[in-house]
Amino acid sequence: MDTSPIRTSEQVDKILPALAAMRRELKPIIKDTPNPAFRGVMYAPLPKVLEVVEPLLERHGLLLTQWMA
């Protein structure tokens, strides 16, 4: 018995082409913010990532969700 709260579908004939099309348009996101917890290793903060990703998701009929644990 599967007790996972996440349901998946065996049909991926629409989502896979949309993901592939989005991936072709996705440009590298610049890591320009130093992370003081890791000796200044650079990272891209979430708002910057979303600024790049959300318009592409919308254009391709995709949605970003976050599950609360």
N, C-alpha and C positions, 0 to 999 in steps of 0.2 A: 504494500500500500504506500503510495507516494504522499508524504505529508508536507511537501514543499508548498508555500503559499503562492509561488510563481507558476503560472500556467503557460505552456508553450504550445505552438501549433506545428503540425507536420507540414503544413502548406507554407512554403516560403517563396512562392513564385512571384510575389509582388515586392516583398521587402528586400530581397537580395539584389534585384536590379536597382532599386532606389538607393540602397547603401553603396553599391558600386559606383553609381553616378555621382553621389555625394563625395565619395572618396576621390574620384578623379578631379573634382573641383577644389578639394581641400588643400590649402597652402600650409607650409610649416608655420607654426606659431612660435614667435620669438620669445625665448626665455630671458627676460630682462630685469627680473626682480631678485635681489640677493636673499637667500634664506639664511638668517643668522643662526638657526639651530643646526645647520650643517656646514659651518665654516664658509658661509657666503656662496654656496653652490647656487647657481641661478635657476629660477623656475618661472613658469608662466602662471600668474594668479588666475583663479577660476573666472572672475569677471572678464578677463581678456580672452580666455578660451571660449567662453560663451558668446562673446562679441563676434568671434569668427565662425563658430559652429552653428549657432541658432539660425541665422539666415539661410544657411545651406540645408539644415534640417527642414525648415519650413518650405523651401523651394522644392524639395523632393518628397514632401508629404510624410515626413518622419517627425517623431516626437521624442524628446528627452524626458525621462522620468527618474525620480529618485525614491527608493523604498526606504521607509523608516524602520529601523530594527527595533 
